[in-house]
């Protein structure tokens, strides 16, 4: 009898172990293992789409579907912290906190924000860039969120037009594109030293940033020709985060203004018009020819596992599209229909 009991116990344990293994690989929600695309919206509310990895149709406006509520315009960006997604809505002055895999709403932060843009995380705090009142050039700030309560607990004053924000250790690096104006600095906020702020002067319109080891690559788009201050040159600039100084500058030709920057496997990818260029992280000069050319405009781009994902915002008031370029065979996929004004691409 003891042998039979033992055998039953072993079988039960084996079954439980197999069941646990199966559970660990199961989807964590309807929106796991796929692509999330944020839409700014314009004449309609901003939204978020889910696209499966096989690119077979998009489930558009998943926030509204799950929560029976609209995000508002303009849905600027999404930040991820463990299983939570922080959906930032510019004009609505809100951050919706949701489960990143189910998109069920946990909280909506409505106080302490004014024209929020992007978010980064250190420990139990979130840091959100804010433009403040666009008519005032001296009220821009970083809102500090207590992640335990999902409330803004303090602010850090910064210069005009804080945009992207990235973490290196206890420091926050903030690109200042200049909101509706123009600026040419990257702020360094030392959270371990009383949130002290240092300014690094760059070329104008610093925006996208990529951190590789101790090197922070900053895409400075340069003032476009229509700016009242006059057109300025664009450049990639590399900040050494060990001493917060610029160690390298790669200038573009006059009149060339890059947009969007991403990195994978030793290569940077950036956009000029509807052309995609690639640049080795060890290069000191820019490529003379494009790596790929899109048949559509490119409003946003991201690179993942050998594929370049781009979104076309179209006429900014009707459905946009997702287009995917496979690097190995140099082919574009069929477009996937999205919502209004798709902008940012994220991978689950």
Secondary structure, DSSP 8 states (H G I E B T S, - for coil): -HHHHHHHHHHHHHHHHHHHHHHHHS-SSTT-SEEEEEE--SSS--EEEEEETT---EE--HHHHHHS----S-EEEEEEETTEEEEEETTTTEEEEEETTT--EEEEE-SS-SSEEEEEEETTEEEEEE---TT-TT--EEEEEETTTTEEEEEEE--S-EEEEEEETTEEEEEE--TTS---EEEEEETTTTTEEEEEE-SSSEEEEEEETTEEEEEE----TTSTT-----EEEEEETTTTEEEEEEE--TT---EEEEEETTEEEEEETTEEEEEETT-SS--SS-SEE-SS--SEEEEETTEEEEEE-TTSSSEEEEEEEETTTTEE---EEEEESEEEEEE-
